[in-house]
Amino acid sequence: MKATRLGAAGLALALLGTLVAGTPASAAESNTATESTATTCVTDPAVPKRQFRAMWIASVTNIDWPSKDSWTAPDQVAKQKAEYLAWLDLAQKLHHNAVVVQVRPTADAFWPSPVEPWSEYLTGVRGQDPGWDPLAFLVEESHKRNLEFHAWMNPYRVSMPAPGGAGADIAKLAPNHPVRQHPDWVFAYPPAGVAGSRLYYNPGIPEVREFVQTAMMDAVKRYDIDGVHFDDYFYPYPSGTYQYPDDATFAQYNRGFTDKADWRRDNINLLIQEMNAKIKSAKSWVKFGVSPFGIWRNKSADPNGSDTTGSQSYDIISADTRKWVKEEWIDYIVPQLYWYIGQYPAADYARLVPWWAETVRGTNVQLYIGQADYKSGDPAYGSFWINPQELSNHLTLNRSYPEVLGNVHFSAVQVRANRLGATDIYAAEHYSRPALVPTMSQLPAKPLLFPVVTGAERQADGVRLSWRQPADGKGPFGKATGYAIYRFDGVGLAGRCDFADASHLVATVRADGNVQSWVDTTAASGARYTYYVTALDRVWNEGPASPPRFVR
């Protein structure tokens, strides 16, 4: 809608009303004054105000970043930095608001860890110091774009199969790898000598569980990350008829369990529960999420299961994902629903989305869907994936389930490949406007005051807005980590419902110093506009809107 035109007296009275509106009683009660009546507003589902949008940026075997080409570049560091900035450019172009970056792919590190070796995927050599701190750079540059940074870590995988990886050979690990001092901490699966064999930390050993948590918590404590993210690798996926070599472990550490399958699931339950507690104890605002295999259990095996017949994470990798949600040991879950919409009894996307929506309903766990961009346009995955609308159809179906609060796309190179134009299609139909990250009521928050816009000046490249944040982080007030900027056509005042979706949201920006400044490069020359700015804390709670600023 266009902002309503008002006379000078009307503008003054309305502005006074805005100024005395004050802040909400608490961030939890109303995370923004502009959203407090959103339940009564008619919104456009194509431009939701809040939606988690991200892509996975995988480092294992150099899938997405950094490229193997960077290893031989004249300036390896400069090459890797430029490659990462290009991924951030893509994220911004697609109106994403987060990145999920793999920084501990195989019991190694993309930062100077005191307990684990440097990742081979940085230099091509296991344990070699790259000469810089990649994680510090990744976080800093992501935050400059106001993108959340989720540190993607694999808890138990130690190596990748030979010949590219170390396989089952401990002697091929980095010289300072902890497994060299504790070979009893790992097992090979499938067995050494079998194709695809690799090393895994044994989840049944308490010392191992404590060690991997310590290794990952080092990144939480030392870096300004926004989330810790696990994928679907816990116990290894079964290979043929080979069994996990953990009989002795079960005999020693069974904790009274008599059923080995239940014991294995409890080992992973403990990992999830303890990791969440440690994260929240260190930094209560850091989110913890998991992206599991898309099927928990089939209805034929459990009445609480989904109407599917595919593999079950509960049984094959000892991941009781439904329990993690119901116990609220995680803040968000991203099931990998890498199947099409259609008559596919094993795992129909249209059957699994409602099951996951029902699973999170009534909990504090948010649901995002893992999207298989890698299948789009690839005939190897069947005719459904040759439909350029398939991925966009997934996002359209999601709108029918209010519990679905976002999507994560696998993976960055596939998003960029844009086969069949599928990325362009879903971006145009679903990501045409920016969006705020959904808030989480279980995370700490303080009320925010509205910003004071101090300037709105036309210049050659657009309209430059300047503003200040009163009482920023002082006393009972929260600290603004970012800002949302809204623009309306015409000179006048917007109603509360005009903020209920992203129709007028033009940007979010990171806080930078006492005086904030941003240029609206999309502003048309000579056009009249009304701007509003709101403050966002680090978990995206939004304060009340600033008084309007008019550009005539």
Helices and strands as residue ranges (DSSP letters): H 8-20, G 33-35, G 38-40, E 52-57, G 60-62, G 68-72, H 76-93, E 98-104, H 120-123, H 134-144, E 148-153, G 170-172, H 178-181, G 183-185, E 186-189, E 198-201, H 206-222, E 227-230, H 247-253, H 260-282, E 287-290, H 313-316, H 321-326, E 332-333, H 349-360, E 366-371, G 373-375, G 379-381, G 383-386, H 390-398, E 404-409, H 412-417, G 419-421, H 422-430, E 452-459, E 462-468, E 482-489, G 496-499, E 505-510, E 515-520, E 529-536, E 549-551
